[in-house]
Amino acid sequence: MATLRQLEYFVTIVDEGSFTRAAAALNVTQPGLSHQFQALEKELGGRLVERLPRGVRLTAAGRAMLPSARAALAEVRRATTAARRATGVASGELQLATLYSVSFGVLPRVLAVWRSHHPDLRITLFEYERMDDLAAAMEAGKADVAIGPEPPDWRGAVRPLGVEEFLLVASADDPLAASATGPSVPLAELAERDWVHFTPPSGLADILDQACAGAGFRPRVALRTQQASFAANFADAGMGIALIPANNISRDFGGRLFRPDPPVRRTLSAYAHGSPDSVTSAFLDLVAAECELTPPHVRDRLPHPPSAA
């Protein structure tokens, strides 16, 4: 029967993409790792990965085994953590999965508050580009808690966080500053403008493409970046217009902010597996209480509808 150590070696080889990097990540010798992995393959009666000149590739047997191997390791980790917490051990680890843009825009404040209450509880953070990848990681048991759009039919604990607003950002002297006639800018009027886009695969790229398609055009790309904060800086420099989450706009952003018409939004939640233990429940509650989806420094700079006479 496969041992937990062998399963850990298998999953790490796949995640790291090579035996050499897996051995370094696990702090073991490569011959020792290879020996254990060969013993696992012998026990199962077939190869789990193919060694390539640069890396490894899963076989059909490896693809079939990987989800269960991840789930088994995650379940052991959760059981160990639950036992430590039940015996009053305040240290340990909470594994958190989220999207890159949420990590930048929401988590710093949340994790700072959490750490002030739980200084000995370590946070391990997994970040993903797209909602589908985040949901798949949670389904595979890679993390205790996720923050992002709630997957359909999620059967565990959920704390709604609210609606995240996306804003148009542009340079301080962009023509939008003079031409905008209200608190929002019709996206259809931006069909001929240059855009700061995102490098695919990216959930932010998907959101921009879908918003522009709904307005009847494809965005004309001036450049692409992987980070929403960089997109805001490029827009501020006059490279084009960007569409980014409101909470990714820094306090020192020097450009202009506009609401798109129609609005671009996504609903965020914090969610966990099954019936979470007391520490995980406390983290879910804290996220719901402390996260700011549209920070005050952004709200204060947004144009407001004219007041009625």
Secondary structure by P-SEA (a helix, b strand, c coil): cccaaaaaaaaaaaaaccaaaaaaaacccaaaaaaaaaaaaaaaccccccccccbbbbcaaaaacaaaaaaaaaaaaaaaaaaaaaacccbbbbbbbbcaaaaacccaaaaaaaaaacccbbbbbbbbccaaaaaaaaaaccccccccccccccccbbbbbcbbbbbbbbccccccccccccccccccccccbbbbccccccaaaaaaaaaaaaaccccccccccccaaaaaaaaaaccbbbbbbcccccccccbbbbbcccbbbbbbbbbbcccccaaaaaaaaaaaaccccccaaaaaacccccccc
